[in-house]
Amino acid sequence: MTAPHDPLAPFADGPREPERHLTSLFGWRSFVDDQPVIPALLSAAELTRYDEDRLDHHTRLLVVATSTVQHTVTCGRRLVLLNRHAVSARRGLIVSGPAGTGKTTAITQLGRAHELLDRARHPRVTDRIPVVYITVPPAATARMVAVEFARFLGLPVRVRSNITDILETVCGVLTDARVGLLLVDELHNISLTTRSGAEVSDTLKYFSERIPATFVYAGINVERAGLFDGTRGEQIAGRFTLVPTAPLPYNTEWQGLVATLENSLRLHDHKAGSLTTLDRYLHDRTGGMIGSLSHLIRGAALDAILTGSEKITKSGLNAIPLDHSSESS
């Protein structure tokens, strides 16, 4: 009798140390399991023993449950349930907007929520792969996208392997592993106006037909790049819900975001509330971009530790250079 197929066999010993990015199963599970501990504030005499911990804490991107993140998680969870018994034409989700507006954060938080829920429902099952996360390579071909799925799973792909063999292997493993959510990031790297882009779109559609799971895409302004044009675009538009992202306006949500980030600071001489009084300045400086705001505050916090000032000031924030888009605006 043939031994049952073990989808995790190709990486039973774990991947090599560098494979910690999200687009590998080991890296994704490390992301899901990561629960960083916020270091406690100690006396100045004990600073040298935990400065590295504080520096590491401030280098991390604190995930704030913005309205976009909450909406994406809610829509994604709803679609997963609606697709549970669908045989074909499963519904999907597209998160689209300008760069730096939290698209990747939104879909990865959806993925984390789904995987943690799946683990809670199946605590003793170790061969499940609830979530797959890949990014579309620049100038992607259909084979390159298929290889990205295989690489996430740790499946060996030989140079001479044709796309049909890769597709069959990936679909077999993911079906056996009962995947429920497939996250495809950097969707703007696909152009339906080119032959290779159209083939990538067809390949993703093939995956969605073969694999009983919900597909979630994210990309920069994909609705403006012709993703919904033509016959292929009409099929995508008819099956996918669009969640737009945008810079946050200056409102109570922005003020709450700044307050949440300030509460996460671990600086000895930082006066509580001093950052929230600068929320209008922070909005003007970053243009409402969440990524730019996080970079600005984290950079100022690192400088505060390294220089010994132990507080964030407006002059310290002014000293942090931002991305070109924010600086230009």
N, C-alpha and C positions, 0 to 999 in steps of 0.2 A: 504493500500500500504506500502510495506517495505521501510523504510528510506534508502536513498542512503548511501553507505559505505563511511565513512570518514577515510582515511588512517592515519590521524593525531590524531584521537580520543584517542588512548591509551596514548598519552602524551600531551593532551591538556593543562594541567596545568604546563607543563615543567618538566624535570627530576630533581632529587635531585641535590644539589650543587656539589657533587663530580663528576657527570657525565660530565666532561669537556674534556675528551680525544677524539681523532679523531674518535674512533670506536663507537661513539654514535651520533645520529642526532643533538642533542643540541651542542655537542662538535665540530662536523664538521662545523656547521653554525657559531659558535663562531670563529673558525679558518678562515672561509671565510670572516666574517665581520671585523676581527681584522685589523685595520689600525693604528699601533702604531705611535704616534707623537714623532718625534725626538726633545728632549728638547733643547731649545736655551741656549747658553752659557751666564751666568750671571757674575757679578763681584764677586771677592773672598769673599766680605762681605756678599753676598747672598747665598753662597754655601750651608749652612746648610739647607736652605729651599728647595733645589731641588736635593741634593745628592742622595736621595732615587730614584728619577725619573731617574737620570743618571745610577745608579746601575741597575735598572730594564731594562733600555734601553740596557745596555751592556750584560745583561744575555740573551737577545733574540738572536736567530740565524738570522742574516741578510740574506735574500734570494737574492742571486746574480744570474742573468740570464746567467748562464754558457752555453756553447754550448750544453751540455747534456740536461739541462732543456729546452732550446729552441727547440732542436730536438724532445724531448719527447712531448712537447706541440704541435708542428707542426704535428707530426705523429698521435697523439691522436685526434686532431681536424679533420684531414683528415679522419681517420677511422670512427669517429662519423658520418660524412656526408655520407661516403660510405655505412654505415650500416643503414641509415635512412629508406630505403624502403626494406631492406633485410628481407626475410621471415625465412630463416634458414642459417646455415653455416656463421654466421657473423664473421667478422675478428676482431682480438684483438691485443694487444700489450704486450710484455714482456720486462721489464727493468731489466737487469741482470749484475752483476759485483761484485767486492770485497766489503767487508764491508767498510763503510766510504767514498764511492765515489758518494754519492748524489742521490741514487735511490729513497728513500722515498720523498726527497725534489722534485724530478722531477715529480713523479706521483701526489703528493698533489698539486703542482702548476698547473698541468694539470687539476685536479679536481676543483681547485679554479677558473681558467679561464673559464671552462665550466659552472660552476654554476653562476658566475657573468653574463655571456652572456645569460644564460637562464632567469635569473631574469630581465635583460634588455628587453628581448623579451616578457616577461609575467609579467609586473610590478604589475598588480592587482590580480594576481592569488597566493593564499597562500597555496594551497594544493599540490603543486608540490614538489617532492624530486629529484632534478636533479642528485645528486651524492650520492653514498654510498661508505663508506670506511671501510674495515675490515682488521684485521690481522689474519693469520692462526696460531692457537695455536700450541705449541709444541706437538708432538705425536698426531696430530689431527685425529679425526674420522669424518665421514661424518655428523653425528648428531651435533658434536661440531661446524663445519663450518656453518651449517644451523642455529644453535643457535646464532652465531656471527652476522649473517644478522638480525635475529629477535631482538637481543639486540641493534643493531644500530638504529632500527626503534622504540625501546621502547615497543615492543610487549611482553606480558607476556608469559613465557614458563614454563609449569609445569614439574615436574620431570617425570611424567608418559606420557607426550606428546611424541608420536612417531615421527620419522623423516618425515613420509609422511604428517602428519598434519602440522608440522612446515613448510615444503616446500610449501605446498598449501597456507598457510597463507601468507608467505613471498612473494611468486610469485604474489598473488592477490593484496597485498598492493603496491608492487613496480610497477606493471602494472598500477594500478589505479593512482598512484602518478606520472606516466610518467617519470620514472627514465631513464637517458640517458647514465650514466657512472658508472660502478662498479669497484672500486679499491680494489684489493686484495694484501695485502703486506705480507712479510715474507713467500713467496711461497716455500722457501727452506725447510720449515718444512714438506713438502709433499714428500714422497718417493714412487715412483711408483713400487718399488721392494717389498713393503709390501702390504698386503691385505687392511689394513685400508687406506694407501696412495692411492691405486688404487680406492678405494671407494670414497675418497675425490675428486679425479680427475673426477670421473663419476658424482659426485654431482655438481661440478662446471660446467661441460658440460651440465648437465640437466638444471641448472639455465640459462645458455647462450642460450639454445633452447627455454625455456619458457618465458624469459624476453627480450623484444625488446630493448636491450641496448648493449653498447660496453664494453667489459671486458678488464681491464688493470691489469697485474700482475707485481710484483716486488719481487726479491729475490737474495740471494747471489749465484752467479755462478751456476744458475739453469741448464744451458746447460751442465755443467760438472757432475751434480748429477743424470743424467739419465732421465731428464724430457722429452727428445725427443726420448727415446728408446722404442721399442716395438710398439704394435698396438696403444695403447693410446698415446704414445709419437709421433707417426707419425701423428695422428689426430691433436695434439696440434701444431706440427711443420708446418702442412699444413694450419693452420688458423691464426697463430700468427706471427707478425713481431717482431724481436728481436732488442732491442736497447741496445748495450753493454755500460757499464760504466767502467771507469778505472781511476787510479790516473792521475792528470794533469801533463803533461811534463812541464819543465821549458821553457816557451815561452811567447809570448805577452799576451796570455789569462791569464796565471798565474800572470803576472805582473799587468794586469788590475784588476784581482780579488783582489790582495793585495791592490792596490790603492783604489778600491771601499770600502773595509773594513776599510781602514785608513780614508777615507772621512766620514765614519759613526761615528768615534770616537767623543766623547764629553769630551775632557780633556783640562784643561786650559793651561798647559805648554807644550803640545805636539807640536813639530815643524812639520809643514806640510812637507811631503816628507821623513821624517826620517825613516818611516816604509818601504816605497818603496825601499829605498837604501839597505834594508835587505832582499829583495825578494828572492835572491839566498840562503841566510841562512835559510829563512823560508821554502823554498822548500826542502833543505837538511834535515832540522829538521823534517818535516812532511811527507816526501816521496811523496809529491804532493797530499796528501789526504785532500779533502775539509773539512771534519769533524774535522780532527786534526788541520787544520789551524784556523778554526773558534774557536775551544776550546782554542787554544794557545793565539790568539789575545784577545778574550773576557776575558780570565783569567787574562792576563796582564793588561787589562784596569780596571778590578775590583780592582786588587792590587794597581794600580796607584791612584785610588780614595780613597781606604781604608787607604793607607799609606800617602796620601797627596802629593805624588810626582807629580801627574797630568800629567805624560808622560810615554810613553812606550820606554824602552831602551833594548838593547840586553841582558844586565845582568838581567833585569826584565823578559824577555822572557825565558832565561835560567833557571830561578827559577820555571817555570811552568812545572810540570811533565805531560807527555802525555801518551796516551794509550800504551800498551805493544808492539804492532806492530810497532808503530813509534819509540819508544825508542830502540827497538831491531835493527831496520834498521839503 
